[in-house]
Amino acid sequence: MTVKLRGIYTTALTHLLTEAGHEVVQASGPIRDRFDADFGTERAAVTVATTDDRQGVGVSGDDERVAAVQELVTGVGRDTLWWPDPTPEGAVYAGEVTETLGSGAVVDLGDAEGFLPYGNADDRVETGDRLVVQVAEAGAPWTDGRPVLETAVAVRGSLLSLVRGASTDTGGVGGPSMLDLVAADPREGWGVSWERASDDADFDALAAALSAANERAAAIDDALADAPPAEETAPHCYWDDTTTTWVWFGRESRFELDEARRAVTTTMTGHHRLKAGHRTASTAIDYVEALCDDPEGEFPFAVTAEQFGPREGGSLELGHGKPDGRLISLGRGEVTAVDADGTVTVERELSPGGEYDALGVPKEGGDIAETTLKEGRWWYPTTYRDSEGTSKGTYVNVCTPVEIFPETARYVDLHVDVVRHADGTVERVDDDELDAAVAAGEVPEELAERARGVAAAVENALS
């Protein structure tokens, strides 16, 4: 199986994939330098790309092959979670425009909503229009981003793309057609455009990529040929013979990826944790690793916080991930303390109304929530106090190991929690929600057992 990788996790995943017998293709320059191996230029059946926020990867490609790569990637650590995308890249829909915005239109696809930039549409788009669209770029569930759509129907690849109804790029004025050189033709009614990576590919690889693209184009033609027009059937999926899966790496998993990378090249402790936290950290990390032969040791939280944040007096958002892939912001608070051991204290002033979960006491004006987060810990407490400083109770959230990035503290909530009421009574809650998440396939049993063990330990400590 051929796999193309890009982003901050590439070296580690290249090591894991090649060790498992998979073939990495179209490797970048640094990867070619680090590995004593020959990397082909042929078409990739699966693409693994780091998400824009660097929290994980998207795995996209042929249905039957994505599953094998996904299994390996999600097996990195017990706090790695994954979710299938209901609108995978390349899927073709009959969609209905439900809203027009400044830069594009919101389109109902049935399974989800998509966003069609006006620049991706052939004609003017208005509310109520029904049209054929294709998913050009899927979005990770924790980003709340709608998939990006286009009205052109295409089979996109890293070597070449086929576009339905388009003309073929001949590969240069006055020169021989690339199609003449590869001795192959696109499917009738489709035009070829050559991607940048095709410059480094041999003719056999290009011919094989064109053959695979032609097969996919034929499948799309077949799906559209007998289907009712978009005006009659929207919202409706015409064709989705591809898979996109989103993988989120927890803190333990990032350190496991460090180990995989260390098997190939010098890797400092916390390499992936640091690069996931701040874009400008990448240059500093590459510099340190280039200078040091063995930069292993404790994760340098104090230095990281001093250089990039969070800092005392600043603010920090609580990024509350859910096991179904969503990310919920619990709001931003003032950072009141940052300790060298990785502990950060955040205070938030709360608005009145309703009750505190599981504590059963009202939220009142002037209430303060003090949250104590520690890098790498599987739980964190939030103590609620009234305007005079009297405790209203403490809520301990059990979660995947906390990562404190410069702007946001991130984790995935594991449902089961422990509360300590103002009178000292300790109660464990939401075990049933964790059980339901396991039954739904959202939380692996190993991770659930860890959560239950953490909850038991916290309950004993507070009793």
ABEGO torsion letter per residue (X at the ends): XBBBBBEAAAAAAAAAAAAAGBBBBGBBAAAAAABBBBBBABBBABBBBBBAAGABBBBBEBAAAAAAAAAAAAAABAABBBBBBABBBGBBBBBBBABBBAAEBBBBAGABBBBBBAAABABBBBBGBBBBBBBABBBBAAAGBBBBBBABBBBBBAABBBBBGBBBBAGEBGBBBAAAAAGBBBBBGBBBBBBAAAAABBAAAAAAAAAAAAAAAAAAAAAAAABBBAAAAOBBBABBABBBBBBBBBAAAAAAAAAAAAAABBBBBGAAAAAAABAAAAAAAAAAAAABABABEBBBAAAAAAAAOBBBGBBBBBBBBBAAGBBBBAEBBBBABBBAAGBBBBBBBBBBEEBBBGAGBBBBBGBBBBBBBBBGBABBBBBBBBAAGBBAEBBBBBBBBBBBBAABBBBBBAGBBBBBBAAGBBBBBGAAAAAAAAAAGABBAAAAAAAAAAAAAAAAAAX
